Amino acid sequence: QVQLVESGGGLVQAGGSLRLSCAASGSIFSINVMGWYRQAPGKQRELVASITSGGSTNYADSVKGRFTISRGNAKNMVYLQMNSLKPEDTAVYYCNAYEVSYGRDYWGKGTLVTVSS
């Protein structure tokens, strides 16, 4: 089992920055991919960014050039640096961990990001 806890959400003005953190605990050695998803009111959850255990990253087109995903030295932390925030980035952001061998997903409870215009 893997537990994920997000932090760092809040209210920011358009053009501002926030840094989200995700702390993973439990059987983290089995995790192959970690990522951030978001869900805006009335919309489906969507992938924002992901990073593999080897360091390869992937971003949604809407955040390329503005957001950066990274992992901590201890490998149990994942960060999402969000710059040049827009009102359309407003959503609940969820940390995700994926075990390839079991095809299993783990989710945090989410952290709210609100970008005012």
C-alpha positions, 0 to 999 in steps of 0.5 A: 500500500502507498499513502499520498499526502498533498500540500501547497494549494491556495489562492493566488492571483493570475500570473502568480506561482505556487508549488505543490508537494506530495509526500509518499509513504508505504511501499514506495519502492514499487512505484514506477510513475508519479504524477499530478492530476487536476479536476475543475468543477464540472469537468473530468479529472485530467493529467497535468504532469507525470514523472517516471522512476527514471526521471522522464517527464510528461506534461499536458499541452495546457501547462507546458512551459509553465509547470515543472514536475520534479522528484525529491532526493529522497524519492518519496517526494514529488513537486509541481512548480506552477508559474504564470498561473491562469484562472483556468488552472483553478482545480483540485490537484491530486497526487497519483502513484502508479505501480506498473507490475500490478496495474494499481493506482494510488491517490491523495485526497487533493489540494485546492488551487484557486487562481483569481483574475 
